């Protein structure tokens, strides 16, 4: 089995920025204008975050997320592979 832990650590080291989730500062990789597929085949462009699995407890639906002077709300969490949690914002 391949250990992707070091790769994820390098990803966050290179690209992560500080975001605030319900008053807690976390490191996240921000992707703007990502195409997201919703139920029923509807697509939309959204801002997404990749956060470390260890920070999963802070990232829940409805949580308020702030970074770079903008404020968002967690809309959904489409995946959690045990290393990285993908988060869709609205």
Secondary structure as a PSIPRED ss2 file (coil, helix, strand):
# PSIPRED VFORMAT (PSIPRED V4.0)

   1 X C   1.000  0.000  0.000
   2 X C   1.000  0.000  0.000
   3 X C   1.000  0.000  0.000
   4 X C   1.000  0.000  0.000
   5 X H   0.000  1.000  0.000
   6 X H   0.000  1.000  0.000
   7 X H   0.000  1.000  0.000
   8 X H   0.000  1.000  0.000
   9 X H   0.000  1.000  0.000
  10 X H   0.000  1.000  0.000
  11 X H   0.000  1.000  0.000
  12 X H   0.000  1.000  0.000
  13 X H   0.000  1.000  0.000
  14 X H   0.000  1.000  0.000
  15 X H   0.000  1.000  0.000
  16 X C   1.000  0.000  0.000
  17 X E   0.000  0.000  1.000
  18 X E   0.000  0.000  1.000
  19 X E   0.000  0.000  1.000
  20 X E   0.000  0.000  1.000
  21 X E   0.000  0.000  1.000
  22 X C   1.000  0.000  0.000
  23 X C   1.000  0.000  0.000
  24 X E   0.000  0.000  1.000
  25 X E   0.000  0.000  1.000
  26 X E   0.000  0.000  1.000
  27 X E   0.000  0.000  1.000
  28 X E   0.000  0.000  1.000
  29 X E   0.000  0.000  1.000
  30 X E   0.000  0.000  1.000
  31 X E   0.000  0.000  1.000
  32 X E   0.000  0.000  1.000
  33 X E   0.000  0.000  1.000
  34 X E   0.000  0.000  1.000
  35 X E   0.000  0.000  1.000
  36 X E   0.000  0.000  1.000
  37 X E   0.000  0.000  1.000
  38 X C   1.000  0.000  0.000
  39 X H   0.000  1.000  0.000
  40 X H   0.000  1.000  0.000
  41 X H   0.000  1.000  0.000
  42 X C   1.000  0.000  0.000
  43 X E   0.000  0.000  1.000
  44 X E   0.000  0.000  1.000
  45 X E   0.000  0.000  1.000
  46 X E   0.000  0.000  1.000
  47 X E   0.000  0.000  1.000
  48 X E   0.000  0.000  1.000
  49 X E   0.000  0.000  1.000
  50 X E   0.000  0.000  1.000
  51 X E   0.000  0.000  1.000
  52 X E   0.000  0.000  1.000
  53 X H   0.000  1.000  0.000
  54 X H   0.000  1.000  0.000
  55 X H   0.000  1.000  0.000
  56 X H   0.000  1.000  0.000
  57 X H   0.000  1.000  0.000
  58 X H   0.000  1.000  0.000
  59 X C   1.000  0.000  0.000
  60 X C   1.000  0.000  0.000
  61 X C   1.000  0.000  0.000
  62 X C   1.000  0.000  0.000
  63 X C   1.000  0.000  0.000
  64 X E   0.000  0.000  1.000
  65 X E   0.000  0.000  1.000
  66 X E   0.000  0.000  1.000
  67 X E   0.000  0.000  1.000
  68 X C   1.000  0.000  0.000
  69 X C   1.000  0.000  0.000
  70 X E   0.000  0.000  1.000
  71 X E   0.000  0.000  1.000
  72 X E   0.000  0.000  1.000
  73 X E   0.000  0.000  1.000
  74 X E   0.000  0.000  1.000
  75 X E   0.000  0.000  1.000
  76 X E   0.000  0.000  1.000
  77 X E   0.000  0.000  1.000
  78 X E   0.000  0.000  1.000
  79 X E   0.000  0.000  1.000
  80 X E   0.000  0.000  1.000
  81 X C   1.000  0.000  0.000
  82 X C   1.000  0.000  0.000
  83 X C   1.000  0.000  0.000
  84 X E   0.000  0.000  1.000
  85 X E   0.000  0.000  1.000
  86 X E   0.000  0.000  1.000
  87 X E   0.000  0.000  1.000
  88 X E   0.000  0.000  1.000
  89 X E   0.000  0.000  1.000
  90 X C   1.000  0.000  0.000
